Amino acid sequence: MTFLEYRSKIYEMSKPSLKNEPAGYPEYAVRAEVIGRYFSPPLASSTFHDFVNKGKIVPLKGIRGFYKLNDSLRRLGLREVARFPAEIQKRTIEDIVRLAFTLIDRDLFPEPSWLLFEEAIGLNDAEHARLIADQHRDKVESHDHVKLKLAYFQGVIDWAAMMEAEGESESGRA
């Protein structure tokens, strides 16, 4: 075997397998129970957390309790899904802003009530919330008093409502 043949063989062996490559399906952020339902019987909690620790189930960065569905299914050797079985509700900008402020300070800005009952949220909405949180985190943390932090939050919520109302009125004109 020549050096070039040996090097190409090593290169082929080091390439990731095709089963771990994304299939181009959209990604969904889901709760643990949803991933557990892909197994019969459903995964035990301890087994689920073992898979998380081994990197087979991928947690969603920044939003506790949610995991990447297709990435996790692929790493577990299961078939990815092109569509989420139930329709994922499209969130308003106010909903996303409320989630973003929860990411900033969970004690001061508790999780929005709709999040407690959702099995899945769109990954775009989750990423949008994370970006909004990054944008406002320094301003919120710069205030010393809780009242000022809450006033800032209310100002952002009011801005979001105005932007949404403006968007709806423009779409009605078209």
mmCIF file of the C-alpha atoms, coordinates in Angstrom:
data_MODEL
# 
_entry.id   MODEL 
# 
loop_
_atom_site.group_PDB 
_atom_site.id 
_atom_site.type_symbol 
_atom_site.label_atom_id 
_atom_site.label_alt_id 
_atom_site.label_comp_id 
_atom_site.label_asym_id 
_atom_site.label_entity_id 
_atom_site.label_seq_id 
_atom_site.pdbx_PDB_ins_code 
_atom_site.Cartn_x 
_atom_site.Cartn_y 
_atom_site.Cartn_z 
_atom_site.occupancy 
_atom_site.B_iso_or_equiv 
_atom_site.pdbx_formal_charge 
_atom_site.auth_seq_id 
_atom_site.auth_comp_id 
_atom_site.auth_asym_id 
_atom_site.auth_atom_id 
_atom_site.pdbx_PDB_model_num 
ATOM 1   C CA . MET A 1 1   ? 0.000   0.000  0.000  1.00 0.00 ? 1   MET A CA 1 
ATOM 2   C CA . THR A 1 2   ? 1.421   3.368  -0.980 1.00 0.00 ? 2   THR A CA 1 
ATOM 3   C CA . PHE A 1 3   ? 1.474   6.387  1.259  1.00 0.00 ? 3   PHE A CA 1 
ATOM 4   C CA . LEU A 1 4   ? -1.273  8.098  -0.784 1.00 0.00 ? 4   LEU A CA 1 
ATOM 5   C CA . GLU A 1 5   ? -3.528  5.042  -0.561 1.00 0.00 ? 5   GLU A CA 1 
ATOM 6   C CA . TYR A 1 6   ? -2.914  4.835  3.166  1.00 0.00 ? 6   TYR A CA 1 
ATOM 7   C CA . ARG A 1 7   ? -3.672  8.554  3.614  1.00 0.00 ? 7   ARG A CA 1 
ATOM 8   C CA . SER A 1 8   ? -6.896  8.354  1.592  1.00 0.00 ? 8   SER A CA 1 
ATOM 9   C CA . LYS A 1 9   ? -8.004  5.313  3.607  1.00 0.00 ? 9   LYS A CA 1 
ATOM 10  C CA . ILE A 1 10  ? -7.373  7.177  6.872  1.00 0.00 ? 10  ILE A CA 1 
ATOM 11  C CA . TYR A 1 11  ? -9.273  10.167 5.474  1.00 0.00 ? 11  TYR A CA 1 
ATOM 12  C CA . GLU A 1 12  ? -12.279 7.994  4.563  1.00 0.00 ? 12  GLU A CA 1 
ATOM 13  C CA . MET A 1 13  ? -12.309 6.434  8.025  1.00 0.00 ? 13  MET A CA 1 
ATOM 14  C CA . SER A 1 14  ? -12.210 9.832  9.724  1.00 0.00 ? 14  SER A CA 1 
ATOM 15  C CA . LYS A 1 15  ? -15.176 11.241 7.793  1.00 0.00 ? 15  LYS A CA 1 
ATOM 16  C CA . PRO A 1 16  ? -18.455 11.253 9.736  1.00 0.00 ? 16  PRO A CA 1 
ATOM 17  C CA . SER A 1 17  ? -20.910 8.574  8.697  1.00 0.00 ? 17  SER A CA 1 
ATOM 18  C CA . LEU A 1 18  ? -23.820 9.569  6.488  1.00 0.00 ? 18  LEU A CA 1 
ATOM 19  C CA . LYS A 1 19  ? -26.348 8.588  9.131  1.00 0.00 ? 19  LYS A CA 1 
ATOM 20  C CA . ASN A 1 20  ? -25.113 11.441 11.340 1.00 0.00 ? 20  ASN A CA 1 
ATOM 21  C CA . GLU A 1 21  ? -25.383 14.088 8.640  1.00 0.00 ? 21  GLU A CA 1 
ATOM 22  C CA . PRO A 1 22  ? -28.486 16.309 8.619  1.00 0.00 ? 22  PRO A CA 1 
ATOM 23  C CA . ALA A 1 23  ? -31.185 15.358 6.144  1.00 0.00 ? 23  ALA A CA 1 
ATOM 24  C CA . GLY A 1 24  ? -32.289 18.950 5.617  1.00 0.00 ? 24  GLY A CA 1 
ATOM 25  C CA . TYR A 1 25  ? -35.416 18.652 7.724  1.00 0.00 ? 25  TYR A CA 1 
ATOM 26  C CA . PRO A 1 26  ? -36.384 21.573 9.956  1.00 0.00 ? 26  PRO A CA 1 
ATOM 27  C CA . GLU A 1 27  ? -35.311 21.385 13.585 1.00 0.00 ? 27  GLU A CA 1 
ATOM 28  C CA . TYR A 1 28  ? -37.843 21.397 16.412 1.00 0.00 ? 28  TYR A CA 1 
ATOM 29  C CA . ALA A 1 29  ? -37.368 22.255 20.068 1.00 0.00 ? 29  ALA A CA 1 
ATOM 30  C CA . VAL A 1 30  ? -39.298 19.700 22.120 1.00 0.00 ? 30  VAL A CA 1 
ATOM 31  C CA . ARG A 1 31  ? -39.707 18.610 25.713 1.00 0.00 ? 31  ARG A CA 1 
ATOM 32  C CA . ALA A 1 32  ? -38.200 15.336 26.937 1.00 0.00 ? 32  ALA A CA 1 
ATOM 33  C CA . GLU A 1 33  ? -41.553 13.521 26.811 1.00 0.00 ? 33  GLU A CA 1 
ATOM 34  C CA . VAL A 1 34  ? -41.788 14.017 23.041 1.00 0.00 ? 34  VAL A CA 1 
ATOM 35  C CA . ILE A 1 35  ? -38.419 12.361 22.393 1.00 0.00 ? 35  ILE A CA 1 
ATOM 36  C CA . GLY A 1 36  ? -39.335 9.606  24.851 1.00 0.00 ? 36  GLY A CA 1 
ATOM 37  C CA . ARG A 1 37  ? -42.442 8.754  22.783 1.00 0.00 ? 37  ARG A CA 1 
ATOM 38  C CA . TYR A 1 38  ? -40.243 7.659  19.879 1.00 0.00 ? 38  TYR A CA 1 
ATOM 39  C CA . PHE A 1 39  ? -39.418 4.558  21.956 1.00 0.00 ? 39  PHE A CA 1 
ATOM 40  C CA . SER A 1 40  ? -41.682 1.702  22.918 1.00 0.00 ? 40  SER A CA 1 
ATOM 41  C CA . PRO A 1 41  ? -42.011 1.648  25.880 1.00 0.00 ? 41  PRO A CA 1 
ATOM 42  C CA . PRO A 1 42  ? -41.192 5.358  26.376 1.00 0.00 ? 42  PRO A CA 1 
ATOM 43  C CA . LEU A 1 43  ? -37.732 6.133  27.764 1.00 0.00 ? 43  LEU A CA 1 
ATOM 44  C CA . ALA A 1 44  ? -37.300 6.168  31.515 1.00 0.00 ? 44  ALA A CA 1 
ATOM 45  C CA . SER A 1 45  ? -36.153 9.487  32.947 1.00 0.00 ? 45  SER A CA 1 
ATOM 46  C CA . SER A 1 46  ? -32.785 8.053  34.011 1.00 0.00 ? 46  SER A CA 1 
ATOM 47  C CA . THR A 1 47  ? -32.152 6.591  30.556 1.00 0.00 ? 47  THR A CA 1 
ATOM 48  C CA . PHE A 1 48  ? -33.113 9.876  28.945 1.00 0.00 ? 48  PHE A CA 1 
ATOM 49  C CA . HIS A 1 49  ? -30.619 11.803 31.096 1.00 0.00 ? 49  HIS A CA 1 
ATOM 50  C CA . ASP A 1 50  ? -27.932 9.202  30.383 1.00 0.00 ? 50  ASP A CA 1 
ATOM 51  C CA . PHE A 1 51  ? -28.457 9.887  26.673 1.00 0.00 ? 51  PHE A CA 1 
ATOM 52  C CA . VAL A 1 52  ? -28.213 13.641 27.336 1.00 0.00 ? 52  VAL A CA 1 
ATOM 53  C CA . ASN A 1 53  ? -24.941 13.158 29.236 1.00 0.00 ? 53  ASN A CA 1 
ATOM 54  C CA . LYS A 1 54  ? -23.542 10.990 26.411 1.00 0.00 ? 54  LYS A CA 1 
ATOM 55  C CA . GLY A 1 55  ? -24.443 13.638 23.811 1.00 0.00 ? 55  GLY A CA 1 
ATOM 56  C CA . LYS A 1 56  ? -27.021 11.509 22.008 1.00 0.00 ? 56  LYS A CA 1 
ATOM 57  C CA . ILE A 1 57  ? -29.870 13.833 22.999 1.00 0.00 ? 57  ILE A CA 1 
ATOM 58  C CA . VAL A 1 58  ? -29.052 17.498 22.389 1.00 0.00 ? 58  VAL A CA 1 
ATOM 59  C CA . PRO A 1 59  ? -30.377 20.154 24.797 1.00 0.00 ? 59  PRO A CA 1 
ATOM 60  C CA . LEU A 1 60  ? -31.466 23.474 23.350 1.00 0.00 ? 60  LEU A CA 1 
ATOM 61  C CA . LYS A 1 61  ? -29.045 26.158 24.461 1.00 0.00 ? 61  LYS A CA 1 
ATOM 62  C CA . GLY A 1 62  ? -30.606 28.759 26.713 1.00 0.00 ? 62  GLY A CA 1 
ATOM 63  C CA . ILE A 1 63  ? -34.058 27.257 27.201 1.00 0.00 ? 63  ILE A CA 1 
ATOM 64  C CA . ARG A 1 64  ? -34.160 24.737 30.010 1.00 0.00 ? 64  ARG A CA 1 
ATOM 65  C CA . GLY A 1 65  ? -36.252 21.617 29.448 1.00 0.00 ? 65  GLY A CA 1 
ATOM 66  C CA . PHE A 1 66  ? -36.234 21.697 25.631 1.00 0.00 ? 66  PHE A CA 1 
ATOM 67  C CA . TYR A 1 67  ? -34.185 19.524 23.270 1.00 0.00 ? 67  TYR A CA 1 
ATOM 68  C CA . LYS A 1 68  ? -33.441 19.459 19.529 1.00 0.00 ? 68  LYS A CA 1 
ATOM 69  C CA . LEU A 1 69  ? -35.696 16.775 18.053 1.00 0.00 ? 69  LEU A CA 1 
ATOM 70  C CA . ASN A 1 70  ? -34.164 15.918 14.663 1.00 0.00 ? 70  ASN A CA 1 
ATOM 71  C CA . ASP A 1 71  ? -30.563 16.263 15.819 1.00 0.00 ? 71  ASP A CA 1 
ATOM 72  C CA . SER A 1 72  ? -31.299 13.942 18.752 1.00 0.00 ? 72  SER A CA 1 
ATOM 73  C CA . LEU A 1 73  ? -33.177 11.417 16.602 1.00 0.00 ? 73  LEU A CA 1 
ATOM 74  C CA . ARG A 1 74  ? -30.274 11.344 14.138 1.00 0.00 ? 74  ARG A CA 1 
ATOM 75  C CA . ARG A 1 75  ? -27.716 10.782 16.925 1.00 0.00 ? 75  ARG A CA 1 
ATOM 76  C CA . LEU A 1 76  ? -29.877 8.007  18.378 1.00 0.00 ? 76  LEU A CA 1 
ATOM 77  C CA . GLY A 1 77  ? -29.932 6.278  14.998 1.00 0.00 ? 77  GLY A CA 1 
ATOM 78  C CA . LEU A 1 78  ? -33.621 6.973  14.398 1.00 0.00 ? 78  LEU A CA 1 
ATOM 79  C CA . ARG A 1 79  ? -35.272 8.482  11.352 1.00 0.00 ? 79  ARG A CA 1 
ATOM 80  C CA . GLU A 1 80  ? -35.723 12.263 11.376 1.00 0.00 ? 80  GLU A CA 1 
ATOM 81  C CA . VAL A 1 81  ? -39.148 13.824 10.937 1.00 0.00 ? 81  VAL A CA 1 
ATOM 82  C CA . ALA A 1 82  ? -39.992 16.272 8.170  1.00 0.00 ? 82  ALA A CA 1 
ATOM 83  C CA . ARG A 1 83  ? -42.969 17.688 10.078 1.00 0.00 ? 83  ARG A CA 1 
ATOM 84  C CA . PHE A 1 84  ? -43.789 17.755 13.744 1.00 0.00 ? 84  PHE A CA 1 
ATOM 85  C CA . PRO A 1 85  ? -46.790 15.462 14.369 1.00 0.00 ? 85  PRO A CA 1 
ATOM 86  C CA . ALA A 1 86  ? -48.884 18.236 15.951 1.00 0.00 ? 86  ALA A CA 1 
ATOM 87  C CA . GLU A 1 87  ? -49.077 21.732 14.551 1.00 0.00 ? 87  GLU A CA 1 
ATOM 88  C CA . ILE A 1 88  ? -46.669 24.097 16.292 1.00 0.00 ? 88  ILE A CA 1 
ATOM 89  C CA . GLN A 1 89  ? -48.369 27.356 17.140 1.00 0.00 ? 89  GLN A CA 1 
ATOM 90  C CA . LYS A 1 90  ? -46.765 30.451 15.687 1.00 0.00 ? 90  LYS A CA 1 
ATOM 91  C CA . ARG A 1 91  ? -45.870 32.809 18.501 1.00 0.00 ? 91  ARG A CA 1 
ATOM 92  C CA . THR A 1 92  ? -46.413 36.558 18.548 1.00 0.00 ? 92  THR A CA 1 
ATOM 93  C CA . ILE A 1 93  ? -43.492 38.915 19.034 1.00 0.00 ? 93  ILE A CA 1 
ATOM 94  C CA . GLU A 1 94  ? -44.825 39.623 22.550 1.00 0.00 ? 94  GLU A CA 1 
ATOM 95  C CA . ASP A 1 95  ? -44.652 35.909 23.387 1.00 0.00 ? 95  ASP A CA 1 
ATOM 96  C CA . ILE A 1 96  ? -41.083 35.760 22.111 1.00 0.00 ? 96  ILE A CA 1 
ATOM 97  C CA . VAL A 1 97  ? -40.086 38.882 24.081 1.00 0.00 ? 97  VAL A CA 1 
ATOM 98  C CA . ARG A 1 98  ? -41.572 37.400 27.271 1.00 0.00 ? 98  ARG A CA 1 
ATOM 99  C CA . LEU A 1 99  ? -39.562 34.230 26.701 1.00 0.00 ? 99  LEU A CA 1 
ATOM 100 C CA . ALA A 1 100 ? -36.441 36.310 26.040 1.00 0.00 ? 100 ALA A CA 1 
ATOM 101 C CA . PHE A 1 101 ? -36.747 38.145 29.349 1.00 0.00 ? 101 PHE A CA 1 
ATOM 102 C CA . THR A 1 102 ? -37.205 34.808 31.106 1.00 0.00 ? 102 THR A CA 1 
ATOM 103 C CA . LEU A 1 103 ? -33.799 33.874 29.713 1.00 0.00 ? 103 LEU A CA 1 
ATOM 104 C CA . ILE A 1 104 ? -32.348 37.060 31.223 1.00 0.00 ? 104 ILE A CA 1 
ATOM 105 C CA . ASP A 1 105 ? -33.691 36.624 34.766 1.00 0.00 ? 105 ASP A CA 1 
ATOM 106 C CA . ARG A 1 106 ? -35.975 33.682 35.514 1.00 0.00 ? 106 ARG A CA 1 
ATOM 107 C CA . ASP A 1 107 ? -36.788 34.928 39.039 1.00 0.00 ? 107 ASP A CA 1 
ATOM 108 C CA . LEU A 1 108 ? -37.858 38.426 37.999 1.00 0.00 ? 108 LEU A CA 1 
ATOM 109 C CA . PHE A 1 109 ? -39.479 37.471 34.674 1.00 0.00 ? 109 PHE A CA 1 
ATOM 110 C CA . PRO A 1 110 ? -41.086 34.032 35.170 1.00 0.00 ? 110 PRO A CA 1 
ATOM 111 C CA . GLU A 1 111 ? -41.726 31.717 32.239 1.00 0.00 ? 111 GLU A CA 1 
ATOM 112 C CA . PRO A 1 112 ? -44.720 32.765 30.148 1.00 0.00 ? 112 PRO A CA 1 
ATOM 113 C CA . SER A 1 113 ? -47.770 30.647 30.944 1.00 0.00 ? 113 SER A CA 1 
ATOM 114 C CA . TRP A 1 114 ? -48.018 29.321 27.379 1.00 0.00 ? 114 TRP A CA 1 
ATOM 115 C CA . LEU A 1 115 ? -44.547 27.743 27.690 1.00 0.00 ? 115 LEU A CA 1 
ATOM 116 C CA . LEU A 1 116 ? -45.683 25.499 30.528 1.00 0.00 ? 116 LEU A CA 1 
ATOM 117 C CA . PHE A 1 117 ? -48.191 23.735 28.257 1.00 0.00 ? 117 PHE A CA 1 
ATOM 118 C CA . GLU A 1 118 ? -46.161 23.524 25.057 1.00 0.00 ? 118 GLU A CA 1 
ATOM 119 C CA . GLU A 1 119 ? -44.586 20.264 23.999 1.00 0.00 ? 119 GLU A CA 1 
ATOM 120 C CA . ALA A 1 120 ? -42.671 21.943 21.214 1.00 0.00 ? 120 ALA A CA 1 
ATOM 121 C CA . ILE A 1 121 ? -41.697 25.414 20.080 1.00 0.00 ? 121 ILE A CA 1 
ATOM 122 C CA . GLY A 1 122 ? -40.287 26.380 16.737 1.00 0.00 ? 122 GLY A CA 1 
ATOM 123 C CA . LEU A 1 123 ? -36.501 26.519 16.758 1.00 0.00 ? 123 LEU A CA 1 
ATOM 124 C CA . ASN A 1 124 ? -36.702 29.870 14.950 1.00 0.00 ? 124 ASN A CA 1 
ATOM 125 C CA . ASP A 1 125 ? -38.804 31.278 17.809 1.00 0.00 ? 125 ASP A CA 1 
ATOM 126 C CA . ALA A 1 126 ? -36.374 29.900 20.412 1.00 0.00 ? 126 ALA A CA 1 
ATOM 127 C CA . GLU A 1 127 ? -33.386 31.356 18.583 1.00 0.00 ? 127 GLU A CA 1 
ATOM 128 C CA . HIS A 1 128 ? -35.210 34.673 18.131 1.00 0.00 ? 128 HIS A CA 1 
ATOM 129 C CA . ALA A 1 129 ? -35.866 34.788 21.904 1.00 0.00 ? 129 ALA A CA 1 
ATOM 130 C CA . ARG A 1 130 ? -32.211 34.081 22.636 1.00 0.00 ? 130 ARG A CA 1 
ATOM 131 C CA . LEU A 1 131 ? -31.099 36.902 20.326 1.00 0.00 ? 131 LEU A CA 1 
ATOM 132 C CA . ILE A 1 132 ? -33.539 39.349 21.935 1.00 0.00 ? 132 ILE A CA 1 
ATOM 133 C CA . ALA A 1 133 ? -32.274 38.291 25.376 1.00 0.00 ? 133 ALA A CA 1 
ATOM 134 C CA . ASP A 1 134 ? -28.681 38.923 24.290 1.00 0.00 ? 134 ASP A CA 1 
ATOM 135 C CA . GLN A 1 135 ? -29.709 42.351 22.986 1.00 0.00 ? 135 GLN A CA 1 
ATOM 136 C CA . HIS A 1 136 ? -31.419 43.471 26.235 1.00 0.00 ? 136 HIS A CA 1 
ATOM 137 C CA . ARG A 1 137 ? -29.463 41.599 28.940 1.00 0.00 ? 137 ARG A CA 1 
ATOM 138 C CA . ASP A 1 138 ? -26.903 44.364 29.610 1.00 0.00 ? 138 ASP A CA 1 
ATOM 139 C CA . LYS A 1 139 ? -29.569 47.070 29.816 1.00 0.00 ? 139 LYS A CA 1 
ATOM 140 C CA . VAL A 1 140 ? -31.706 45.061 32.248 1.00 0.00 ? 140 VAL A CA 1 
ATOM 141 C CA . GLU A 1 141 ? -28.738 44.129 34.418 1.00 0.00 ? 141 GLU A CA 1 
ATOM 142 C CA . SER A 1 142 ? -27.508 47.746 34.485 1.00 0.00 ? 142 SER A CA 1 
ATOM 143 C CA . HIS A 1 143 ? -30.568 48.796 36.516 1.00 0.00 ? 143 HIS A CA 1 
ATOM 144 C CA . ASP A 1 144 ? -30.177 48.446 40.287 1.00 0.00 ? 144 ASP A CA 1 
ATOM 145 C CA . HIS A 1 145 ? -33.854 48.450 41.250 1.00 0.00 ? 145 HIS A CA 1 
ATOM 146 C CA . VAL A 1 146 ? -36.472 45.872 40.371 1.00 0.00 ? 146 VAL A CA 1 
ATOM 147 C CA . LYS A 1 147 ? -38.975 48.615 39.465 1.00 0.00 ? 147 LYS A CA 1 
ATOM 148 C CA . LEU A 1 148 ? -36.616 49.970 36.813 1.00 0.00 ? 148 LEU A CA 1 
ATOM 149 C CA . LYS A 1 149 ? -36.058 46.501 35.368 1.00 0.00 ? 149 LYS A CA 1 
ATOM 150 C CA . LEU A 1 150 ? -39.807 45.903 35.204 1.00 0.00 ? 150 LEU A CA 1 
ATOM 151 C CA . ALA A 1 151 ? -40.380 49.318 33.615 1.00 0.00 ? 151 ALA A CA 1 
ATOM 152 C CA . TYR A 1 152 ? -37.759 48.538 30.976 1.00 0.00 ? 152 TYR A CA 1 
ATOM 153 C CA . PHE A 1 153 ? -39.460 45.192 30.301 1.00 0.00 ? 153 PHE A CA 1 
ATOM 154 C CA . GLN A 1 154 ? -42.847 46.902 29.949 1.00 0.00 ? 154 GLN A CA 1 
ATOM 155 C CA . GLY A 1 155 ? -41.345 49.370 27.485 1.00 0.00 ? 155 GLY A CA 1 
ATOM 156 C CA . VAL A 1 156 ? -40.025 46.527 25.329 1.00 0.00 ? 156 VAL A CA 1 
ATOM 157 C CA . ILE A 1 157 ? -43.415 44.746 25.498 1.00 0.00 ? 157 ILE A CA 1 
ATOM 158 C CA . ASP A 1 158 ? -45.189 47.970 24.461 1.00 0.00 ? 158 ASP A CA 1 
ATOM 159 C CA . TRP A 1 159 ? -42.734 48.382 21.567 1.00 0.00 ? 159 TRP A CA 1 
ATOM 160 C CA . ALA A 1 160 ? -43.393 44.780 20.467 1.00 0.00 ? 160 ALA A CA 1 
ATOM 161 C CA . ALA A 1 161 ? -47.168 45.356 20.526 1.00 0.00 ? 161 ALA A CA 1 
ATOM 162 C CA . MET A 1 162 ? -46.786 48.526 18.442 1.00 0.00 ? 162 MET A CA 1 
ATOM 163 C CA . MET A 1 163 ? -44.576 46.729 15.895 1.00 0.00 ? 163 MET A CA 1 
ATOM 164 C CA . GLU A 1 164 ? -47.059 43.865 15.638 1.00 0.00 ? 164 GLU A CA 1 
ATOM 165 C CA . ALA A 1 165 ? -49.997 46.250 15.219 1.00 0.00 ? 165 ALA A CA 1 
ATOM 166 C CA . GLU A 1 166 ? -48.080 48.130 12.533 1.00 0.00 ? 166 GLU A CA 1 
ATOM 167 C CA . GLY A 1 167 ? -47.282 44.871 10.739 1.00 0.00 ? 167 GLY A CA 1 
ATOM 168 C CA . GLU A 1 168 ? -50.932 43.790 10.813 1.00 0.00 ? 168 GLU A CA 1 
ATOM 169 C CA . SER A 1 169 ? -52.152 47.127 9.470  1.00 0.00 ? 169 SER A CA 1 
ATOM 170 C CA . GLU A 1 170 ? -49.595 47.006 6.632  1.00 0.00 ? 170 GLU A CA 1 
ATOM 171 C CA . SER A 1 171 ? -50.555 43.439 5.725  1.00 0.00 ? 171 SER A CA 1 
ATOM 172 C CA . GLY A 1 172 ? -54.222 44.523 5.637  1.00 0.00 ? 172 GLY A CA 1 
ATOM 173 C CA . ARG A 1 173 ? -53.404 47.256 3.115  1.00 0.00 ? 173 ARG A CA 1 
ATOM 174 C CA . ALA A 1 174 ? -51.718 44.922 0.636  1.00 0.00 ? 174 ALA A CA 1 
# 
